[in-house]
Amino acid sequence: MALSGPAHCPLPLHPYPPNLWPRLLLLALLWPAGEPPQVGASHQHFHPHSIKIAGDITLGGLFPIHGRGPHGLPCGELKKEKGVHRMEAMLYALDQINSDTELLPNITLGARILDTCSRDTYALEQSLTFVQALIQKDTSDIRCSNGEPPIIRKPERVVGVIGASASSVSIMVANILRLFEIPQVSYASTAPELSDNNRYDFFSRVVPPDSYQAQAMLDIVKAMGWNYVSTLASEGNYGESGVDAFMQISREAGGVCIAQSVKIPREATTGEFDKIIKRLMETSNARGVIIFANEDDIKRVLEAAKRANLTGHFLFVGSDSWGAKSSPIAMLEEVAEGAVTILPKRASIDGFDQYFTSRSLENNRRNIWFNEFWEDDFRCKLTRPGIKLDPDKKKCTGKERIGRDSGYEQEGKVQFVIDAVYSVAYALHSMHQDLCPGSHGVCSSMDPVEGRLLLHYIRSVNFNGSAGTSVLFNENGDAPGRYDIFQFQMTNHSHPGYRVIGQWTNNLRLNLEEMQWSGGEKSLPDSICSFPCQPGERKKMVKGVPCCWHCELCDGYQFQLDEFTCEACPSDMRPTPNRTACRPTPIIKLEWNSPWALVPASLAMLGILATSAVVATFVRFNDTPIVRASGRELSYVLLTGIFLIYLITFLMIAEPGVVVCAFRRLLLGLGMAITYSAMLTKTNRIYRIFEQGKRSVTPPKFISPTSQLIITFVLICVQVLGVFVWFAVIPPHTIIDYDELRPPNPNLARGILKCDMSDLSIICCLSYSIVLMVTCTVYAVKSRGVPETFNEAKPIGFTMYTTCIIWLAFVPIFFGTAQSTEKMFIQTATLTVSMSLSAFVSLGMLYMPKVYVILLHPEQNVQKRKRSFKAVVQAAKMSQRSSEKLNGETKIEPDRSQ
């Protein structure tokens, strides 16, 4: 095969030897679909657009000198900080190492530095340069046109690669470098995926992985009291894996929920960014936004937030891709104010500042992109042959100085670029000491450098880096997690910018007092799904969202047992005002100064005085005809009963105790039993006398005073016997009734101290007296025909009629107040007033007329003709004939003139 042209003409790649075909086939499989590798195009120039630094050992370098280009173009605008600063940091490190007599003495490190253009597919194409020397070319059957064998320039052998920056680029490049066993040390790729030592076994990094970063960001979120945040990720390995790590750690740790997880598409349009902001606003409570995105996407997110007039709403927590960079927030400072960002712990390298600010067009010709940087940094235009100068731009003089005529701030990853270069240099140094002891320069044992062995030495380094912190790797090639935490602040500072507010080294140290937010606000803003429930409220969780809940008040007599449970207080307790515990229910009783006690007590006192006056009068005039005619023995018994009826009022009001309760049981029915037993005996005696008189002249039995007393006491003993049986079955005692006064409002709940006497027991206690009352009333009705001048049957009848009316009114009042909050007071007052009124009726109708005559008309208190039983019989017969006439057809009106 003959070639035309000179013998030294560059040749295309020759067929690969058989042992490399499996590797190249795998490379073809790794290449993204639809983007075929342009191997021929690259190698027609032999070396891509790159920087070549000659040396005994060559290191590769991958830097995003340019951003991603628009559709159809691989590269876009120049990246001054992320690209040029970092690339110059590698050149600076190489200069320092080559001038160090202790590190790699007599060995010069060279470099081949490529531009990735922030695009993974383009970076993969460019990185083919690093494997050229490992591809053997068979030229035995190739000849030039003159018959001479061709002279083929041997490409430099790259022993290790520094880079790349973006995780997506590093992943793509790592796939090809591992095929050729070329170690790779990244200065900025933090995707957790790269920690997989089975897939990326030749990859190491001097920055910690995002799993550490995600943990640090989660700790920041928790320290600020947030539990509801959204995540935003650039499409690609870095963004997606960073967010995945954050979400996984937050799920495992608990306490933080993800409201929205939004992905920014590659090469997203302005409209797509506006849609992203609208979607984030669907959960407006989630003001915190965890953002793992490249700086271009960060800038466009801030622009979209500004267009939506949401300045100050979102609280960004940015990953190290945001760090302390000024480019993503340029002209968007108000939107970015308060953003908390994280960056692997770093220090500004003074030596690099001196180096970089001294760079000029004359002394930095090795950087092929420096002219472009110069034009962009100083906003001027360099003159080139055949290119007309843009009249809108000034002409570059070449006398401009970085940092003097343009702004300069060291890029955040400069330290890590230097550390990455030094880690390979220290590894080569250790390898040289082991393989080439006492040898000056590269010995045959290191020519070529065996990649897997070099990887072992890289993973074994441990030295103080450029910032004074130790540089070392774990078994997965990851650096330890050390982060500085920044916040972008605008007010209360002479110069707005990023301020260090904390650090993270396996645990968080955050100075919350130094943080400030939009408008200089010092108080921490909220980013929570649901606000904490007030005391006395329980959380009702929203299904599937553990950070969201509804607050429900513990109502009624419930208190808050824990944050999720309300529980009813015991029956003798009620909830505290804030419903966080139970407190004893106040115990009350009927007080003497209560209106419910004053009225019955006043009536009872008046009745006792009146009864005492009647008794005193009867005792004083005991032998007078009126007293004797009224039946002195039964009158004193009846007055005793009336007195006891009045007395029970004070026992019903008195503070309950065992003695008081016993006397309540005894006297509640006893006074009425005595009173109505005496009345019943009287009416029964009158009724029997007149009924007997209608049939014969023989007087009925048991009408003597002694007989009447015995009958009365027998009737009374029934009541007393019943009470003592009650004493034996249920001894008298007090209870505290918490159910009676337990209204819906627990603040009004009270426990009532009272005797163990239910409504039913009170009625049962009074039932015997009611039977006596009804029986007496029946006899009074039957005796209504007896002449007035003959006996006191009619006054007793009127007494019983009135008493029945009183007690008929008592029943609905007593039982109708069962649901009232003042049931006990109303029932006690009703019962005592009803009893006092009954006593007043008995006292007034039976004894007041007699007292009136005794005291005011003594002339009428004289002995009348003594009636014999025969006179009684005659009066009874006359009464019977009068009754028959009234029931006949002819009714004669009585003569009322008499």
ZIQUI-V494351 format. One record per residue. RES is the residue in one letter. PHI is phi in degrees with one decimal (999 if undefined). OMEGA is omega in whole degrees, -180 to 180 (* if undefined). Layout:
res phi omega
RES PHI OMEGA
RES PHI OMEGA
This chain:
res phi omega
M 999 -177
A -113.7 178
L -115.9 173
S -82.9 179
G 100.2 -179
P -64.4 -176
A -65.6 -177
H -91.8 -177
C -62.1 178
P -66.0 -177
L -114.9 172
P -70.4 -180
L -64.0 178
H -90.2 -180
P -54.3 -178
Y -76.4 175
P -64.6 -174
P -57.9 -175
N -70.9 -180
L -98.2 -178
W -61.0 178
P -59.8 -179
R -66.8 -178
L -69.6 176
L -63.8 177
L -64.2 177
L -60.5 179
A -63.7 179
L -69.3 -180
L -73.4 -175
W -69.0 -179
P -59.9 -180
A -63.6 176
G 84.3 -179
E -127.2 -177
P -64.6 180
P -65.6 -179
Q -99.3 -175
V -64.7 -178
G -60.3 -178
A -62.1 -179
S -66.0 -172
H -87.8 171
Q -66.2 176
H -95.3 -179
F 67.9 176
H -121.5 176
P -67.0 177
H -66.3 -170
S -153.1 176
I -101.0 179
K -118.8 176
I -115.0 -178
A -69.9 178
G -174.9 178
D -69.9 177
I -126.6 -174
T -107.3 173
L -107.5 174
G -88.2 178
G -140.9 179
L -124.9 -177
F -138.2 177
P -81.8 -179
I -61.6 178
H -122.4 174
G -80.0 178
R -67.2 -177
G -80.4 176
P -67.9 -176
H -54.0 177
G 91.3 -179
L -119.0 -178
P -72.9 -173
C -122.8 -180
G -120.2 -175
E -75.8 -178
L -71.1 174
K -106.0 -174
K -68.8 -175
E -82.9 -175
K -67.9 -178
G -100.4 -172
V -69.3 179
H -56.6 -177
R -66.5 -180
M -64.8 178
E -66.1 176
A -63.2 177
M -67.5 178
L -62.4 179
Y -62.1 -180
A -63.4 178
L -61.7 178
D -60.3 -179
Q -65.0 -179
I -67.8 -178
N -67.3 179
S -92.8 -179
D -87.0 -178
T -78.6 -179
E -91.7 -177
L -100.1 -178
L 49.7 179
P -63.9 179
N 63.2 175
I -125.9 180
T -105.2 176
L -90.0 174
G -108.7 -177
A -154.2 167
R -126.6 -173
I -111.0 -176
L -119.1 178
D -100.2 180
T -86.7 -178
C 53.3 176
S 55.8 -178
R -130.9 -174
D -65.6 -178
T -67.9 179
Y -67.6 179
A -64.2 178
L -63.0 178
E -61.9 -179
Q -65.5 -174
S -71.0 173
L -59.1 177
T -57.4 -175
F -70.2 -176
V -106.7 -177
Q -59.5 -175
A -67.3 -179
L -89.4 179
I -100.0 -178
Q -75.2 -178
K -109.6 179
D -91.3 -176
T -112.7 -175
S -65.5 -179
D -102.6 -179
I -111.2 178
R -136.8 174
C -79.0 -177
S -66.2 179
N -89.5 179
G 89.2 180
E -79.9 174
P -67.7 -177
P -71.4 175
I -97.7 -176
I -105.8 178
R -66.4 -180
K -82.3 -180
P -68.6 -180
E -67.6 -180
R -93.8 180
V -90.1 -176
V -89.4 180
G -162.1 -177
V -121.5 174
I -95.4 -179
G 136.9 2
A -98.4 -178
S -87.9 -180
A -72.2 -180
S -63.6 -180
S -62.7 178
V -70.0 -180
S -61.4 180
I -63.2 -180
M -64.0 -178
V -70.6 -179
A -60.1 -180
N -64.6 180
I -86.0 -178
L -66.2 180
R -67.7 178
L -63.9 -178
F -105.3 174
E 54.6 176
I -106.4 178
P -61.9 -178
Q -130.3 178
V -126.2 -178
S -93.6 179
Y -106.4 -175
A -148.8 -176
S -76.7 -173
T -123.6 -178
A -60.4 179
P -60.2 -179
E -57.4 -177
L -73.0 176
S -80.5 179
D -73.9 -174
N -72.7 176
N -79.0 -179
R -93.7 -176
Y -124.0 -173
D -71.7 179
F -102.0 -178
F -103.3 174
S -135.1 180
R -153.4 -180
V -93.9 175
V -109.1 179
P -71.3 179
P -70.9 -178
D -67.0 176
S -62.8 174
Y -69.7 -179
Q -63.0 179
A -62.5 178
Q -63.8 178
A -63.2 -180
M -67.5 177
L -64.9 178
D -62.5 178
I -64.0 180
V -58.0 -179
K -67.8 -179
A -63.7 179
M -88.8 176
G 77.8 179
W -90.3 175
N -137.7 -177
Y -144.2 -175
V -133.9 173
S -107.6 177
T -121.4 -179
L -137.9 -175
A -134.3 170
S -72.2 177
E -61.9 -177
G 133.2 -174
N -62.6 -176
Y -62.0 -176
G -65.8 -175
E -68.8 180
S -69.4 177
G -63.8 178
V -66.4 178
D -59.7 179
A -63.7 179
F -63.1 -178
M -66.4 -180
Q -65.7 -179
I -66.0 180
S -66.7 177
R -66.3 -179
E -68.1 -177
A -79.0 -177
G 75.9 177
G 93.8 179
V -132.7 180
C -115.5 -180
I -99.0 179
A -77.5 180
Q -138.3 173
S -123.9 -171
V -109.9 179
K -113.1 179
I -89.1 -179
P -65.0 174
R -63.6 178
E 51.0 -179
A -67.9 179
T -85.5 178
T -59.6 179
G -61.9 179
E -68.3 177
F -67.7 176
D -63.8 178
K -66.4 178
I -62.1 179
I -63.8 178
K -62.3 180
R -67.3 177
L -62.6 -179
M -77.5 175
E -63.1 174
T -119.8 -172
S -65.3 177
N -66.7 179
A -83.6 -179
R -73.4 178
G -72.3 180
V -125.4 176
I -85.4 -172
I -120.9 172
F -113.3 -176
A -150.6 176
N -73.5 -172
E -66.4 177
D -64.7 179
D -67.3 178
I -59.6 -179
K -61.9 -177
R -73.7 174
V -65.3 178
L -63.8 178
E -63.2 180
A -64.9 177
A -63.8 179
K -67.8 178
R -63.4 -180
A -81.9 180
N 58.6 -179
L -114.3 177
T -60.9 180
G 89.9 -180
H -79.8 -176
F -80.4 179
L -114.9 -173
F -83.7 170
V -120.0 -171
G -98.0 178
S -80.3 -177
D -69.2 175
S -68.7 173
W -89.2 176
G 51.4 180
A -117.5 -178
K -76.3 178
S -94.2 -175
S -63.8 -178
P -68.1 -175
I -110.0 -179
A -60.0 -179
M 67.2 -180
L -130.5 -173
E -60.4 -177
E -67.2 179
V -71.8 -177
A -82.8 -176
E -57.6 -180
G 89.5 -179
A -63.1 177
V -101.0 -177
T -126.0 -176
I -129.5 -179
L -150.4 176
P -50.2 -174
K -52.8 -174
R -142.6 174
A -140.7 177
S -73.0 -178
I -89.8 -176
D -61.5 -180
G -60.2 179
F -69.5 178
D -58.4 179
Q -63.6 -180
Y -64.2 -171
F -71.7 -179
T -70.6 178
S -91.8 179
R -70.6 178
S -143.4 180
L -64.0 -177
E -81.0 -173
N -99.2 -178
N -132.5 -179
R -72.5 -180
R -69.0 178
N -88.3 -174
I -70.0 180
W -101.2 -174
F -70.8 177
N -61.7 179
E -63.7 177
F -61.2 -178
W -60.7 -180
E -64.4 -178
D -72.0 -175
D -71.4 -177
F -101.1 178
R 53.3 179
C -135.5 -177
K -132.1 175
L -84.5 179
T -83.0 178
R -130.5 -180
P -59.3 176
G 83.1 -179
I -114.4 -179
K -76.4 -178
L -72.8 177
D -68.7 -177
P -65.6 -179
D -78.4 -179
K -115.7 179
K -75.5 -180
K -87.1 178
C -72.7 -180
T -94.8 -176
G 87.1 180
K -96.0 177
E -63.0 180
R -130.7 179
I -66.8 180
G 89.2 177
R -102.0 -179
D -100.1 177
S -150.8 179
G -72.2 178
Y -143.7 172
E -144.7 -176
Q -60.8 -180
E -68.8 -170
G -65.5 -176
K -96.9 -180
V -57.5 -180
Q -56.9 -175
F -75.4 174
V -62.7 179
I -61.9 -180
D -63.9 179
A -63.8 179
V -64.8 -180
Y -66.8 179
S -62.9 177
V -69.4 -179
A -63.7 178
Y -64.8 177
A -63.5 178
L -64.6 180
H -64.1 179
S -64.2 178
M -62.9 -179
H -63.4 179
Q -64.1 -179
D -81.6 -174
L -94.0 -176
C -126.5 -178
P -63.1 179
G 74.4 -179
S -92.1 174
H -95.3 -179
G 85.4 -178
V -78.4 179
C -92.4 -177
S -65.0 179
S -69.0 178
M -109.4 179
D -129.2 4
P -85.4 176
V -75.4 -179
E -80.5 -171
G -61.8 -178
R -65.8 178
L -69.5 178
L -62.2 177
L -59.2 179
H -60.6 180
Y -69.3 178
I -63.1 -178
R -67.6 -177
S -98.2 -176
V -69.2 174
N -158.1 -177
F -142.9 175
N -79.6 -177
G -77.6 -175
S -65.0 -180
A -95.0 179
G 89.1 177
T -94.4 -177
S -72.0 176
V -111.3 179
L -156.1 -178
F -127.8 173
N -89.7 -174
E -65.9 178
N -96.3 -179
G 82.3 -179
D -95.0 175
A -83.9 177
P -65.3 -178
G -83.2 175
R -138.6 -175
Y -128.8 166
D -99.0 -180
I -113.1 -176
F -115.7 168
Q -135.6 178
F -83.5 -177
Q -123.0 -177
M -114.4 -173
T -101.8 180
N 60.8 176
H -137.1 180
S -65.6 179
H -129.6 178
P -64.4 180
G 168.9 -179
Y -82.2 180
R -125.5 179
V -71.0 -178
I -120.0 179
G 172.4 178
Q -152.2 -179
W -136.5 172
T -136.8 -176
N 70.5 171
N -147.9 -171
L -92.0 169
R -126.8 -174
L -123.1 179
N -94.2 -177
L -66.6 -178
E -68.1 -178
E -89.4 -179
M -83.7 174
Q -146.9 -170
W -123.1 -175
S -54.3 -180
G 77.5 -180
G 79.4 -179
E -64.8 -177
K -94.7 -177
S -71.4 -178
L -66.8 175
P -74.1 -178
D -97.7 169
S -142.9 -175
I -133.8 -180
C -74.5 -179
S -133.5 179
F -71.9 -180
P -56.9 178
C -69.9 177
Q -71.7 175
P -54.8 -178
G 90.5 177
E -115.8 177
R -104.9 179
K -88.4 170
K -108.6 -170
M -68.6 172
V -82.1 -175
K -60.2 176
G 86.8 -180
V -128.1 -173
P -65.9 -180
C -95.5 -177
C -116.3 -179
W -156.1 171
H -109.3 180
C -95.1 178
E -118.3 -179
L -72.3 171
C -72.5 -172
D -97.4 179
G 59.6 -178
Y -102.2 179
Q -89.8 172
F -127.8 -177
Q -81.8 179
L -73.5 172
D -149.1 -172
E -67.9 -178
F -114.5 -169
T -131.2 168
C -109.2 -179
E -136.8 -179
A -71.5 176
C -69.0 173
P -56.8 -174
S -61.2 -179
D -94.9 -179
M -135.6 177
R -139.1 -177
P -69.7 174
T -68.8 -178
P -55.2 179
N -92.2 174
R 59.4 177
T -99.7 180
A -160.3 177
C -109.2 178
R -131.4 -180
P -61.5 176
T -76.2 180
P -59.0 -180
I -104.2 -179
I -124.8 173
K -148.0 179
L -72.2 -177
E -88.3 -179
W -64.9 -178
N -89.0 178
S -77.2 176
P -58.2 179
W -68.2 178
A -104.2 -176
L -63.3 -177
V -65.6 178
P -61.8 -179
A -64.7 179
S -64.9 178
L -62.8 -179
A -64.3 179
M -64.4 177
L -63.1 179
G -67.1 179
I -63.4 178
L -64.5 -180
A -65.4 180
T -63.0 178
S -61.9 179
A -65.1 179
V -65.2 180
V -62.2 179
A -61.4 179
T -64.6 -180
F -65.0 178
V -67.5 -179
R -65.0 -178
F -112.2 -173
N -62.9 -175
D -100.5 179
T -75.8 -176
P -57.4 -176
I -64.8 -179
V -65.4 -178
R -68.8 -179
A -67.5 -178
S -78.7 -178
G 79.0 -171
R -57.3 -175
E -61.6 -180
L -67.9 179
S -63.0 179
Y -65.6 176
V -63.9 -178
L -63.9 179
L -65.4 175
T -63.1 178
G -62.1 179
I -62.5 179
F -61.1 179
L -65.6 177
I -61.7 178
Y -68.6 -176
L -66.6 -177
I -62.0 178
T -57.3 -178
F -71.2 176
L -70.3 179
M -70.3 -179
I -90.1 -176
A -61.1 180
E -61.3 -177
P -62.8 174
G -155.8 -178
V -61.5 -179
V -66.0 180
V -61.3 -179
C -65.4 178
A -63.2 179
F -68.4 175
R -61.1 179
R -59.7 -175
L -70.8 -171
L -89.8 -177
L -59.0 179
G -99.2 -174
L -67.4 -179
G -59.4 180
M -70.2 179
A -62.4 179
I -62.9 -176
T -62.2 -174
Y -80.9 171
S -67.1 179
A -64.3 179
M -64.1 -180
L -62.4 179
T -62.6 179
K -64.4 -177
T -65.4 178
N -63.5 179
R -62.1 -180
I -61.4 -177
Y -63.2 -178
R -67.8 180
I -62.1 -176
F -73.2 176
E -67.4 178
Q -66.6 180
G -63.5 179
K -74.2 -175
R -102.1 -178
S -157.1 180
V -96.9 179
T -84.4 -179
P -69.1 179
P -70.3 -180
K -80.3 172
F 56.9 177
I -115.5 178
S -75.2 179
P -55.1 -179
T -64.4 179
S -60.8 -179
Q -62.8 179
L -65.3 -180
I -63.3 179
I -59.0 -179
T -61.2 -177
F -69.5 175
V -63.5 178
L -63.1 -180
I -67.1 -177
C -63.6 176
V -59.2 179
Q -64.4 -178
V -64.1 179
L -61.4 179
G -61.4 180
V -65.7 -179
F -68.8 173
V -63.4 178
W -61.4 177
F -58.2 -177
A -71.1 -178
V -74.0 -179
I -129.9 179
P -59.2 -180
P -64.6 178
H -159.2 179
T -100.0 173
I -135.3 172
I -112.9 -177
D -91.5 180
Y -93.7 -177
D -88.7 -174
E -67.3 -178
L -115.6 -179
R -130.0 -177
P -74.1 179
P -56.3 178
N -86.0 -176
P -65.1 178
N -66.8 180
L -95.6 -178
A -68.1 178
R -143.7 169
G -94.3 -175
I -104.7 175
L -81.0 -178
K -153.3 176
C -74.6 -178
D -78.7 179
M -131.2 180
S -79.5 177
D -59.7 -179
L -66.5 -180
S -67.0 178
I -65.6 179
I -64.2 178
C -62.8 180
C -64.3 -179
L -91.2 -172
S -63.9 180
Y -63.4 178
S -63.7 179
I -66.6 177
V -61.6 177
L -59.9 -178
M -63.4 -179
V -65.8 179
T -62.5 178
C -61.9 179
T -63.9 179
V -61.1 179
Y -65.2 178
A -65.2 178
V -67.9 -180
K -68.2 -178
S -96.3 -175
R -69.2 -178
G -83.7 -179
V -70.8 -179
P -58.4 -177
E -63.3 -174
T -77.6 -174
F -99.7 -176
N -160.4 -179
E -104.6 -179
A -63.8 -177
K -67.1 175
P -57.2 177
I -65.5 178
G -60.1 178
F -61.2 178
T -60.5 -177
M -69.8 178
Y -60.1 -179
T -64.2 180
T -62.6 178
C -60.2 178
I -61.8 180
I -60.4 -176
W -76.1 172
L -66.2 176
A -73.5 -178
F -64.1 -173
V -57.9 -179
P -64.7 179
I -67.5 -177
F -64.3 -177
F -87.7 180
G -75.2 180
T -101.3 -176
A -63.6 -179
Q -96.7 -178
S -73.8 177
T -70.0 178
E -115.5 -176
K -54.1 -175
M -61.6 -178
F -66.1 -178
I -65.4 -178
Q -66.1 178
T -63.2 180
A -64.4 -180
T -63.0 -179
L -63.3 -177
T -68.4 179
V -65.7 179
S -61.7 179
M -66.0 179
S -64.7 179
L -64.4 177
S -60.3 179
A -64.9 179
F -62.4 180
V -62.5 -180
S -63.0 -178
L -65.7 -176
G -70.7 -175
M -81.4 -176
L -94.7 -170
Y -120.8 -180
M -64.4 176
P -61.0 -180
K -67.2 179
V -64.2 179
Y -58.9 -178
V -68.2 -178
I -61.8 -174
L -90.8 -173
L -103.7 179
H -132.8 -179
P -63.3 -180
E -64.4 179
Q -89.1 -179
N -88.9 -177
V -124.4 -178
Q -72.1 175
K -97.4 -178
R -61.7 -177
K -73.8 -178
R -87.1 172
S -90.4 179
F -64.5 178
K -64.7 177
A -65.1 179
V -66.5 180
V -64.8 180
Q -63.4 179
A -65.5 -180
A -67.7 -180
K -67.2 178
M -63.5 179
S -65.1 -179
Q -69.6 -180
R -65.1 179
S -63.5 -180
S -68.5 180
E -66.2 178
K -62.8 -179
L -66.5 -179
N -88.3 -179
G -80.9 -179
E -72.5 180
T -98.2 -178
K -109.7 -179
I -100.9 178
E -70.0 180
P -69.6 179
D -77.9 -176
R -93.4 -179
S -80.7 -178
Q -74.6 *
